[in-house]
């Protein structure tokens, strides 16, 4: 009888243990490195908010195939050294299976060697084309920000349509600004556009009057400002103060309504390429992005009581792309990398089609040209 009781207890223990394991599968650990504070917080804060909102939604609905999703979020403050240290911590201490971030092109470039050496897939939320090219050197690196070269092409096409062929460029010295400057200089000739003034400014600069005066002296027909820092709002203010009335084109880094609000009425009429999240109400109901854009905008704005932005949209795309891969192959980093490379996803930034030769997955048509009208972003009509 004693032996029978022992066997019964052992069987019960085994059943209990199995049911416990089944009911509580191991969590999937994902790292996030965003510029939540600092001068690039207008990028990183909505990214942080977005991934937290999605993770709650996923876990409230039972996780990923029953696995809880655990996010480990690090604040890079937009600093290269902090970004590298954050990614190292996420990989070595938190044992994440993949990393989303960083927010900026410069910090992404700084973190790439760490992710690559550790063979951990990283989905950057930044835009510089060099983040994922050459692709043979970026096996573990993907991104959801559209290429800066495609943003430049949209601007140059609009200039061609309006007989603008001599321009001045004004770029920040951040990684994003420097990469954009190179793309502008490289591509302009394809469109018959001559850059007759080439000025730069530091992220901490608070006045670009001197640079704009230099541009004005050249007789430039338009200005392109390429930046992600709050200084891009100052450029339009300085142009207004100088009564410099030539067209102002901003980069896709301007696609946060807070920049327009900071610039005030000086931002009226500026032109910039952006994802369709900034003008979702103008899309037809049968547009393939209409549903995800509407869903994200409604969820974010109701949760945080603030305007949705392109940058939060980058985090939305990155996390859902990763979650879909986790559903299919689990949290093995190598399997995740391979699955990411075969991903098609209709998201906030556009229709992604990753491949062995393309770790960005977007093209020029995933942009729309927007302008500022009455303090709001609207699709440019002309």
C-alpha angles and dihedrals in degrees: 000000000000091000091049091051091049091051091049091050092048092050091048091049091050092049091048092048093048093048091047092052091046093048094046109038118182115280123249109238117210126181125220125191113187137159092244093160133024131052093319094051090113084071102037102040096061088043091055091045092050098052092046090052092050094045091053090050092050095046093045086058097051103278127259107327085332095312115121114236113231118191121202105199123195126187111225092181084217090286123135097219093047089049092054092047091047093053091047090052093047092052102038103033106023094037094217121184094217141001131229114203165338108207099216133053093232095051091045091054090049092051097044096085091053095051092042095050091047091046093231117144113243125194109199121209091207130094115221109124091224089069090077102020136123083033094203087065093044101057093142098035128090132162140200099200111098118248116275088224090063090050090052092050092054090053094047092049090055090049091051090053090054099043094250110150107148116060145165122225126207116189137177119240093235120111089262093049095045093049091047091050091055092049092049092051093045098047104035094084092058087065097042091251122142121208102216097170127039116185133166138193138194122250090247096050115120101189130044096176094117093052092047092050088054090051092048091054091059094059093240114180095215143004128231114201114194117190147108100210127093089259088082087072089054092056093066091045091052091048089053091049091051091046087236100162102178116119118283118213118192127197123247085268087081092069098111115093089220089072091055091046091051091049093050118191091343088077093060111123098008113142128220141159116245144157118274093252087086091061104024093141090066094059121102115248092246094055108119092231096049096091100046092042093050092045094050095044093050094046096046098044094046092048099045103021093229137101119281116243140200090248096057085048090059089058090046091056095043095051096044091047089052094044091053089052091048089053091056105039109011125232103313103128096217093050090046091053092052092047093049089054089060097045127131113183136167104215147147096285095047140277107325121210109176119188142165088273099038124050093170098057097194133096141195093282092063088074128079123197111242135183137193115255122173089345094306135103113248134168112268110245103197 
